[in-house]
């Protein structure tokens, strides 16, 4: 009866998480079908699997094998996120590829809807018995589950990754990786891991913390906990980091989710969005980098004629003294021209707050609506 009580409590926690909008079942790995007896038992965590032969690990306070208990286990000492008892683990990088990489994969509770904005988040912690730390820790969002063959080509670009793709070397406090994601529509799977080649993966050597007993693994092994995908309509914010100016870095544009299809350059232009602070038409440093990418595409495709469309949200529109949406579109147009785009190929319009892409009920939703978008109106 005791075992049944534990499982029921965990299932209740999962249901509570789902009721709050998480599209990941068992995002904290609390629900397991059997006791953990060894490594590679991710299939025992409800809703999770691994697409490659090297299965991800699950660590649990109730694990039968001491090597996979929490908090102390074969990779060191780490408490789960607050209120939890379990987490997962992945080898992200290994010296001279001595150990195979591991990946996590989950199916969402429903398909993403076109143009909807989602907050995608996970928490990572470098294990104390890792000899190395690594970058290239990301989440790939797709319409179909990734296969081992697709992953092992090492040419997949994860949409959710730290803006600077920095090395994560924190061993005592969980660190979040999150961004908002604007969906193409139909995306239904996430895969977590290192999708870059060994040559493209940066790493650093790590000293074993004092008091930790055990031999360091010749790689970068990370614990993963509290994974979530939530519609931004029900989330106040999705901020994990700030740029140099103190602005939130929280938007990633939907990219081609097929690993086989060629990227449509006009589609890439139209999926890009430039976001602004409240009542501002100033372009951030990060947004300027995205505008430069669009400029490169337009110069490579000089026949494209593009409409630059400025938007506001109703809250700031009520406070505005001028046409902020048009000012934003003009600012982006001027930036494109500055990067060498033919001004005659750009049509500028401001539509104020008449075309929101998400709710204005939250500050996060308002931020998503303060934007400039692009429409390729002619390719001839």
Secondary structure, 3 states (H helix, E strand, C coil): CHHHHHHHHHHHHHHHHHHCCCCECCCCCCCECCCCCCCCCHHHECCEECCCCCECEEEECCCCCHHHCCCEECCEECCCCCCCCEEEEEEEEEHHHCCCCCEEEEEECCCCCCCCEEEEEEEEEECCCECEEECCCEEEEECCCCCHHHHCCCCCCCCECCCCCCCECCCCCCEEEEEEEECCCCCCEEEEECCCCCCCCCEEECCCCCCCCCCCECEEEEEEEEEEEEEHHHCCCCCCCECCCCCECCEECCCCCCCCCCCCHHHHHHHCEEECCCCCCCCCHHHHHHHHHHHHHHHHCCCCEEEEEECCCHHHHHHCCCCHHHHHHHHHHHHHHHCCCCHHHEEEEECCCCCCCCCCCCHHHHHHHCEEEEEEEECC
